[in-house]
Amino acid sequence: MKLPNTPTTFHIHIPVSVLLSYGDKRLGDIVTHPEGVDGARKELRQMLAEGNQVLVCDSSCDNRNPDGSCAGHPAAKPEAA
């Protein structure tokens, strides 16, 4: 992955396959879903079927790579003192 020349921030993401390998308690501690862990597993499997290999930990991320990971966002410049 080539990083941009400007300061950039990235959202944290977790591989879907790793999430699916977790037991119910551990998965439930990481993700929430209105239908519980069974609903989460169903949605995670659907994500894999659609080609999304990772779950971004911030649903507001609006710049994604084809695998579902965050492609980066320009970082805010610090204010001069």
Stockholm file with secondary structure:
# STOCKHOLM 1.0

chainA/1-81         MKLPNTPTTFHIHIPVSVLLSYGDKRLGDIVTHPEGVDGARKELRQMLAEGNQVLVCDSSCDNRNPDGSCAGHPAAKPEAA
#=GR chainA/1-81 SS CCCCSSCEECCCEEEHHHHHHSCHHHHHHHCCCTTHHHHHHHHHHHHHHTTCCEEESCTTCCCBCTTSCBCCEECCCCCCC
#=GC SS_cons        CCCCSSCEECCCEEEHHHHHHSCHHHHHHHCCCTTHHHHHHHHHHHHHHTTCCEEESCTTCCCBCTTSCBCCEECCCCCCC
//
